[in-house]
Amino acid sequence: MPNSSSISEFLLLALADTRQLQLLHFWLFLGIYLAALLGNGLISTAVACDQHLHTPMYFFLLNLALLDLGCISTTLPKAMANALWDTRAISYTGCAAQVFFYVFFMSAEYYLLTVMAYDRFVAICKPLHYGTLLGSRACVTMAAAAWGTGVLNALLHTANTFSIPLCQINTVDQFFCETVQILKLSCSQSDHLRETEILYFSICLIFVCFIFIVLSYVQIFRAVLRMPSEHGRHKAFSTCLPHLAVVSLFVSTGTFAYLKPPSISSPSLDLVVAVLYSVVPPAMNPLIYSLRNQKLKDAVSNMFFFSIQKCMSS
């Protein structure tokens, strides 16, 4: 059996057994990837270019779009290349890079969603203090804290995972390098337990963030239901429901992936669940936010209008 020093590459899970299905997966992933690039790219450009969207809520939405772009770009391009060229290989360095960036973007996104819940809480429950509590410096600090915490979390997991001696075959039962799947290749029980404890610690932090989000929305909904104006209630819900939908999608898919009973685990099910929590949220988030956000839709429309006008004038 090879150990970690002799492993030069890993073999990822094959998406399909036949060439036709491999190409089908390639085109399906390509469509999802292009949709994610377009949606998140439009949100990023609209928020950056439109002065009316230079507010804390849209600043955090810009950061979310960038994290979504990074997250889906970490997993899908390699999966598409493997499906197109009928291969399963990924280098040892490439696998370590995938683990680092995936943990970084996913954890930073969850911390950012927690910050966005706080933003909605202050905007609705403490509107008179909104400018004080969420000034430009505070927003940059909170966003930087989310990104920085993601980096530290990724460094911790990547360094610990790839310091564990691997003495089994180098086959990863997932379409991208994932910490949990790499741990299955370990032959050191003590090192395996150490990384498992770090994973549980990260899950505890995620649970604390989830409790904070839930408590924030309990206070938000109590405040919204006390509003005398129906227009005010509709406006409050229109800004909160997209964020709540994104959090629900992110948490439900991730929770099922990592906490599902081992008795129902199988490579096919793990593959489907991995697609649900690593690919679907980054592709769906722009659609969720744009459907109920008139300001964002107007900014994107204006951007297209000015682009067409500029092209016609030139």
C-alpha positions in Angstrom: 0.0 0.0 0.0 1.3 3.5 -0.8 1.9 6.0 1.9 1.5 9.8 1.7 5.0 10.4 0.6 4.7 8.0 -2.4 1.3 9.2 -3.6 1.7 11.6 -6.5 -1.9 11.8 -7.6 -5.4 10.8 -6.5 -8.2 9.2 -8.5 -11.5 10.9 -8.2 -14.9 9.3 -8.5 -16.0 8.7 -12.0 -19.2 10.6 -12.9 -20.4 7.9 -15.3 -19.4 4.5 -16.7 -20.2 5.2 -20.4 -18.7 7.8 -22.7 -22.1 9.1 -23.6 -23.0 9.8 -19.9 -19.6 11.3 -19.3 -20.2 13.8 -22.1 -23.8 14.4 -20.8 -22.3 15.3 -17.4 -19.8 17.6 -19.0 -22.4 19.6 -20.8 -24.7 19.6 -17.8 -21.9 20.9 -15.6 -20.8 23.4 -18.2 -24.3 24.8 -18.4 -24.5 25.2 -14.6 -21.0 26.7 -14.4 -21.8 29.3 -17.1 -25.1 30.1 -15.4 -23.2 30.6 -12.1 -20.6 32.8 -13.8 -23.2 34.9 -15.5 -25.4 35.3 -12.5 -22.7 36.1 -9.9 -20.8 38.2 -12.4 -23.8 40.3 -13.2 -24.5 40.9 -9.5 -20.9 41.8 -8.8 -20.7 44.2 -11.7 -24.1 45.8 -11.0 -23.3 46.4 -7.3 -19.8 47.7 -8.1 -21.0 50.1 -10.8 -24.4 51.3 -9.6 -24.1 54.1 -7.0 -27.6 53.3 -5.7 -26.4 49.9 -4.6 -23.5 51.1 -2.5 -25.2 50.2 0.8 -24.2 47.6 3.4 -26.7 45.0 2.2 -25.4 45.1 -1.4 -21.8 45.3 -0.3 -22.3 42.0 1.5 -24.2 40.6 -1.5 -21.2 41.5 -3.7 -18.9 39.5 -1.3 -21.3 36.6 -1.4 -21.3 36.6 -5.2 -17.5 36.6 -5.3 -17.4 33.7 -2.8 -19.9 31.8 -4.9 -17.7 32.3 -8.0 -14.7 31.0 -6.1 -16.6 28.0 -4.7 -18.0 26.7 -7.9 -14.7 27.4 -9.8 -12.8 25.2 -7.3 -14.8 22.0 -8.1 -16.5 22.1 -11.5 -13.7 22.9 -13.9 -11.7 19.9 -12.9 -14.8 17.7 -12.9 -15.6 18.9 -16.4 -12.1 18.3 -17.6 -12.1 14.8 -16.2 -15.5 14.0 -17.9 -14.4 15.5 -21.2 -11.0 13.8 -21.4 -12.2 10.5 -19.8 -9.8 10.6 -16.8 -10.1 10.6 -13.0 -6.6 11.8 -12.0 -5.8 14.9 -10.0 -2.3 15.6 -8.7 -1.4 15.6 -5.0 -0.8 19.3 -5.1 -4.0 19.9 -7.0 -5.9 17.9 -4.5 -4.5 19.9 -1.6 -5.3 23.1 -3.4 -8.9 21.9 -4.0 -9.3 21.1 -0.3 -7.9 24.5 0.8 -10.0 26.6 -1.6 -13.1 24.6 -1.1 -13.0 24.8 2.7 -12.0 28.5 2.5 -14.9 29.6 0.2 -17.5 27.5 1.9 -16.6 28.5 5.4 -16.2 32.2 4.5 -19.6 32.1 2.8 -21.3 30.7 5.8 -19.7 33.3 8.1 -20.7 36.0 5.6 -24.3 34.7 5.6 -24.2 35.2 9.4 -23.0 38.8 9.0 -25.8 39.4 6.5 -28.4 38.1 9.0 -27.0 40.7 11.4 -27.3 43.4 8.7 -31.0 42.6 8.2 -31.6 42.5 12.0 -30.1 46.0 12.5 -31.9 47.4 9.4 -35.4 46.2 10.6 -35.2 46.0 14.3 -32.8 49.0 14.9 -33.2 51.3 11.9 -32.3 54.4 13.8 -28.9 53.0 14.6 -28.2 51.4 11.2 -25.8 54.1 10.0 -23.9 53.9 13.3 -23.7 50.1 13.6 -23.1 49.4 10.0 -20.9 52.2 8.7 -18.4 51.6 5.9 -15.6 50.7 8.3 -17.8 48.3 10.2 -18.9 46.6 7.0 -15.4 46.2 5.6 -14.2 44.8 9.0 -17.0 42.2 9.2 -16.5 41.2 5.6 -12.7 40.9 6.1 -13.4 38.9 9.3 -15.5 36.4 7.3 -12.8 36.1 4.6 -10.0 35.9 7.1 -11.8 33.2 9.2 -12.3 31.2 6.1 -8.6 31.4 5.3 -7.6 30.2 8.8 -10.1 27.4 8.8 -8.9 26.3 5.4 -5.2 26.4 6.5 -6.0 24.4 9.6 -8.0 21.6 7.8 -5.6 21.4 4.8 -2.4 21.3 6.8 -3.9 18.7 9.2 -5.5 16.5 6.5 -2.3 16.3 4.3 0.0 15.7 7.3 -1.9 12.4 8.0 -0.1 9.3 6.6 -2.1 7.7 3.8 -1.5 4.0 3.5 -4.5 2.8 1.5 -5.3 3.1 -2.2 -5.4 6.7 -3.6 -9.0 6.5 -4.7 -11.2 9.4 -3.5 -14.9 8.5 -3.4 -16.0 11.9 -4.6 -15.9 14.0 -7.8 -13.6 16.5 -6.0 -11.1 16.3 -3.2 -13.0 16.5 0.1 -11.5 16.3 3.6 -13.9 13.6 4.8 -13.1 11.3 1.8 -9.4 11.8 2.1 -9.6 10.8 5.8 -10.9 7.5 4.7 -7.5 6.8 3.2 -5.7 7.3 6.5 -4.0 4.4 8.3 -3.3 6.4 11.5 -6.2 6.1 13.9 -4.9 8.9 16.1 -4.3 11.3 13.3 -7.8 10.4 11.9 -9.3 11.2 15.3 -7.4 14.5 15.5 -8.9 15.7 12.1 -12.3 14.4 13.1 -12.2 16.5 16.3 -11.3 19.6 14.2 -14.2 18.8 11.9 -16.5 18.6 14.9 -15.2 21.8 16.2 -15.9 23.5 12.9 -19.4 22.0 12.9 -19.9 23.5 16.4 -18.9 26.9 15.2 -21.3 26.5 12.2 -24.1 25.5 14.7 -23.4 28.7 16.8 -23.7 30.8 13.6 -26.9 29.0 12.7 -28.4 29.7 16.2 -27.4 33.4 15.7 -29.1 33.5 12.3 -32.3 31.8 13.7 -32.5 34.2 16.7 -31.9 37.2 14.4 -34.8 36.1 12.2 -37.1 35.5 15.2 -36.5 39.1 16.2 -36.9 40.3 12.5 -40.2 38.5 12.0 -41.6 39.8 15.3 -40.7 43.3 14.3 -42.1 42.9 10.8 -45.4 41.5 12.0 -45.8 44.6 14.3 -45.4 47.0 11.4 -48.7 48.8 10.8 -48.0 49.4 7.1 -48.6 46.6 4.6 -46.1 48.2 2.2 -43.5 48.2 5.0 -44.1 44.6 5.8 -43.8 43.6 2.1 -40.6 45.6 1.7 -39.0 44.0 4.8 -40.0 40.5 3.6 -38.6 41.2 0.1 -35.2 41.9 1.5 -35.2 39.1 4.1 -36.7 36.1 2.3 -33.9 35.8 -0.3 -31.3 35.7 2.4 -33.3 33.2 4.4 -33.8 31.0 1.3 -30.0 31.0 0.6 -29.2 30.1 4.2 -31.8 27.3 4.2 -30.4 25.9 0.9 -26.8 26.1 2.2 -27.5 24.6 5.6 -30.0 21.8 4.6 -27.7 20.4 1.8 -24.5 20.6 3.9 -26.2 19.1 7.0 -27.5 16.2 5.1 -24.2 15.6 3.4 -22.1 15.5 6.6 -24.7 14.2 9.1 -26.6 11.6 7.1 -26.6 8.1 8.7 -23.7 5.9 7.4 -26.2 3.1 6.7 -27.6 5.1 3.7 -24.3 6.2 2.4 -23.2 5.1 -1.0 -20.9 6.5 -3.7 -23.9 7.4 -5.9 -25.8 9.1 -3.1 -22.7 10.9 -1.9 -22.1 12.2 -5.5 -25.7 13.5 -5.8 -25.5 15.2 -2.3 -22.1 16.7 -3.1 -23.5 18.3 -6.2 -26.4 19.6 -4.2 -24.3 21.4 -1.6 -21.3 22.4 -3.7 -22.7 23.2 -7.1 -26.4 24.1 -6.7 -26.2 27.0 -4.1 -23.6 29.0 -6.0 -25.7 28.7 -9.2 -29.0 29.3 -7.5 -28.0 32.2 -5.2 -28.1 34.9 -8.0 -31.5 33.7 -9.1 -32.9 33.7 -5.6 -31.7 37.3 -4.9 -32.7 38.7 -8.3 -36.2 37.4 -8.3 -37.4 39.5 -5.3 -35.0 42.4 -5.5 -36.3 45.2 -7.8 -33.3 47.5 -7.2 -30.9 44.7 -8.4 -33.0 43.9 -11.4 -33.2 47.6 -12.3 -29.4 48.0 -12.0 -28.8 44.9 -14.2 -31.3 46.3 -16.8 -29.6 49.7 -16.8 -26.2 48.1 -17.2 -27.4 46.2 -20.2 -29.1 49.3 -21.6 -26.0 51.5 -21.3 -23.8 48.7 -22.8 -26.1 48.4 -25.8 -26.3 52.2 -26.2 -22.5 52.4 -26.0 -22.0 49.7 -28.6 -24.5 51.4 -31.0 -22.9 54.8 -30.6 -19.4 53.3 -31.3 
